[in-house]
Amino acid sequence: MAATPLQLIYGVYQNRDTIKRIAKWLAILAGIIGIVLYIIIATIIATLQGNGRVSGNTRPDTAEFTEFQKFSYKTINGEKWYEFAHPYFFPTLGVLTQGVILDTSAKVGLKHIAWDIADRKDRTIEVKSFSDGTVVAVNTNILYNTTRRWKFCDSPTGICWYEVKEKADVQYACGYEIVIQHPDSLTTQYCHLASVPIVQIGDPVSGGQIIGYQGSTGWATGKHLHFALWRNGQPIDPSYAFTQTSLSDWGE
């Protein structure tokens, strides 16, 4: 004979302590599984996007600044192929901590159309011109003497401003920045330089010439170079120029 609803309720009441223990352990098990899944998913995302921490591996035999001769490329949203047939250089030393991330639905700050290159050693490291060209822009992009800072949040813009309790220099965008025009309508952009750029608008530069030093000015969490390639205002994935370079390691 099937139990009545009242009998079922009474049975649950009689075994309430046992049920509580089972529910407690199920909740703990679910929490552990959730944490493990979060770690696995976060690791996969960080690996795919290349925004993990700088690697501790060393490559003592790597040449400091390698010269290349030419490469074929197309813009990120384009289909036509072009060729840059001029000597060019990898612009600085370090590992690539973030590559190109294209997500038109992403919140502010999550779309990245450049390479972030960070030197792992505590030293001053040069930033060099990608190729021969002319300086077409020198910017500071810095706000001084304010206690307002920003962070990512769930607001409509993706950014929230808040006030800190001590004086601070709030920096935004590229910080100290240089833009150089090269042959064949190619342009390079260098952001987060350590100090006021040592070149001026109109200056001619040679490939491999020092134009600044890695810094953390602007929206940056540490010393690195934000390096971008452009053609007539359209971004280019730097992977075309440095096909043998991975997001795991480069330079010393």
C-alpha positions in Angstrom: 0.0 0.0 0.0 1.4 3.4 -1.0 2.3 5.9 1.7 0.0 8.9 2.1 1.4 12.4 1.8 1.1 12.8 5.6 3.1 9.6 6.1 5.8 10.9 3.8 6.0 14.2 5.6 6.2 12.4 9.0 8.9 10.1 7.6 11.0 13.1 6.5 10.5 14.7 9.9 11.7 11.6 11.7 14.8 11.5 9.6 15.5 15.2 9.5 18.9 15.0 11.1 20.1 12.4 8.5 18.7 14.5 5.7 20.5 17.6 7.0 23.8 15.8 7.1 23.3 14.5 3.6 22.4 18.0 2.3 25.4 19.5 4.1 27.8 17.1 2.4 26.1 17.5 -1.0 26.5 21.3 -0.7 30.2 20.9 0.2 30.7 18.5 -2.7 29.0 20.9 -5.1 31.2 23.7 -3.8 34.4 21.7 -4.4 33.2 20.8 -7.9 32.4 24.4 -8.6 35.8 25.6 -7.5 37.6 23.0 -9.6 35.5 23.8 -12.7 36.2 27.6 -12.2 40.0 27.0 -12.0 39.9 24.8 -15.1 37.8 27.3 -17.1 39.8 30.3 -15.9 43.0 28.6 -16.9 41.7 27.7 -20.3 40.5 31.3 -20.9 43.8 32.8 -19.7 45.8 30.4 -22.0 43.6 31.2 -25.0 43.7 35.0 -24.5 47.3 35.1 -23.4 46.7 37.3 -20.4 48.4 35.1 -17.8 51.3 36.0 -15.7 54.8 36.4 -17.2 56.6 33.1 -17.6 59.6 32.3 -15.5 61.4 30.3 -18.2 64.7 31.6 -19.5 66.1 31.7 -23.0 69.7 32.9 -22.5 70.8 32.4 -26.1 68.1 34.5 -27.7 69.4 37.5 -29.6 68.3 40.8 -28.1 66.7 42.5 -31.1 66.2 40.5 -34.3 65.9 42.0 -37.7 63.5 40.7 -40.2 63.2 41.5 -44.0 59.5 41.3 -45.1 56.1 39.9 -44.3 52.7 39.5 -45.9 49.6 40.7 -44.0 46.0 41.8 -44.2 44.0 44.0 -41.8 41.9 42.3 -39.1 38.7 43.0 -40.9 40.0 42.9 -44.4 40.6 40.2 -47.1 43.2 41.8 -49.3 46.8 40.8 -48.8 49.7 43.3 -48.7 53.4 42.9 -48.4 55.8 45.0 -46.3 59.1 44.5 -48.0 61.4 46.6 -45.7 63.7 45.6 -42.9 61.9 45.7 -39.5 62.6 44.7 -35.9 60.8 43.2 -32.9 60.2 46.4 -30.9 61.3 45.3 -27.4 62.3 42.5 -25.2 60.1 40.3 -23.0 57.2 37.8 -23.2 53.9 38.4 -24.8 51.4 38.7 -22.0 48.4 39.4 -24.1 47.7 39.1 -27.8 44.9 40.2 -30.1 41.4 39.7 -28.6 38.5 40.5 -30.9 35.0 40.6 -29.2 32.7 43.4 -30.4 30.3 42.6 -27.6 32.9 42.9 -24.9 32.8 45.5 -22.2 35.2 48.5 -22.3 38.8 47.3 -22.0 38.3 43.7 -23.1 38.8 44.3 -26.8 42.6 44.2 -27.6 44.0 44.7 -31.1 47.7 44.8 -30.2 50.4 42.8 -28.5 51.4 43.5 -24.9 55.1 42.7 -24.4 56.6 42.6 -20.9 60.2 42.3 -19.9 60.5 39.9 -16.9 63.6 41.5 -15.4 63.8 44.4 -13.0 65.7 46.7 -15.4 65.3 49.5 -17.9 64.5 48.1 -21.3 64.5 49.9 -24.6 61.6 50.3 -27.0 62.8 50.5 -30.6 61.2 51.6 -33.8 59.6 48.8 -35.8 61.1 50.1 -39.1 62.2 53.3 -40.8 59.7 56.1 -40.7 58.5 59.4 -39.3 57.0 60.3 -36.0 53.5 61.5 -36.6 52.1 61.6 -33.0 53.5 62.0 -29.5 50.9 61.9 -26.7 50.9 61.9 -22.9 47.3 60.8 -22.2 47.7 61.4 -18.5 45.6 63.1 -15.8 47.4 64.4 -12.7 46.5 65.4 -9.2 43.3 63.6 -8.7 42.1 60.8 -6.4 39.6 59.3 -8.8 40.3 55.8 -10.1 38.4 53.3 -12.2 37.7 49.6 -12.2 35.7 47.2 -14.3 32.1 46.6 -13.0 28.6 45.7 -14.1 27.6 49.2 -15.1 26.3 49.9 -18.7 29.7 51.2 -19.7 31.6 48.4 -17.9 33.6 51.0 -15.9 33.0 52.5 -12.4 34.9 55.4 -10.9 35.7 55.6 -7.2 37.6 57.8 -4.8 40.8 56.7 -3.0 41.9 58.1 0.4 45.4 59.1 -0.6 46.8 61.3 -3.4 47.4 59.5 -6.6 48.2 60.2 -10.2 45.4 58.7 -12.3 46.6 57.7 -15.8 44.4 56.6 -18.7 44.6 55.2 -22.2 48.1 54.7 -23.6 50.0 56.9 -21.2 53.2 58.1 -22.9 52.6 57.2 -26.5 54.4 57.4 -29.9 52.9 56.7 -33.4 55.3 56.3 -36.3 54.4 56.3 -40.0 56.3 53.7 -42.1 56.4 53.0 -45.9 53.4 51.4 -47.7 50.9 53.2 -45.4 51.9 51.1 -42.4 51.8 52.7 -38.9 53.0 51.5 -35.6 51.8 52.5 -32.1 53.9 52.3 -28.9 52.0 52.8 -25.5 52.8 52.9 -21.8 56.3 54.3 -22.2 58.1 55.0 -19.0 58.6 58.8 -19.5 58.1 61.7 -21.9 59.0 60.3 -25.4 62.6 61.2 -26.5 61.4 61.9 -30.1 59.1 64.6 -31.4 56.5 64.9 -34.2 58.3 65.1 -37.5 61.4 63.3 -36.4 62.8 60.7 -38.8 63.6 57.4 -37.2 65.5 54.3 -38.4 64.4 50.7 -37.8 65.8 49.6 -34.5 66.4 53.1 -33.2 65.6 53.6 -29.5 62.5 55.7 -29.1 61.6 55.1 -25.4 61.6 52.6 -22.6 59.0 50.1 -21.2 56.8 51.6 -18.5 53.4 51.4 -17.0 51.9 54.8 -17.7 48.3 54.8 -18.8 45.8 51.9 -18.1 48.5 49.4 -17.2 49.0 46.9 -14.4 52.8 46.7 -14.8 55.8 47.5 -17.0 55.2 46.5 -20.6 54.9 47.8 -24.2 51.5 47.9 -26.0 52.5 47.5 -29.6 50.0 47.9 -32.4 50.3 47.7 -36.2 47.9 49.7 -38.5 47.3 50.3 -42.2 45.2 53.4 -43.0 43.5 53.2 -39.7 42.7 49.5 -39.8 44.5 47.2 -37.2 46.8 44.4 -38.2 47.6 41.3 -36.1 51.3 41.5 -35.3 51.4 37.7 -35.7 51.8 38.3 -39.5 55.1 40.1 -38.9 56.4 37.7 -36.2 55.0 34.3 -37.2 57.6 32.4 -35.2 56.8 34.2 -32.0 54.3 32.6 -29.6 52.4 34.0 -26.7 54.6 32.1 -24.3 58.0 33.6 -24.6 60.2 36.0 -26.5 63.5 37.6 -25.8 65.4 37.4 -22.5 
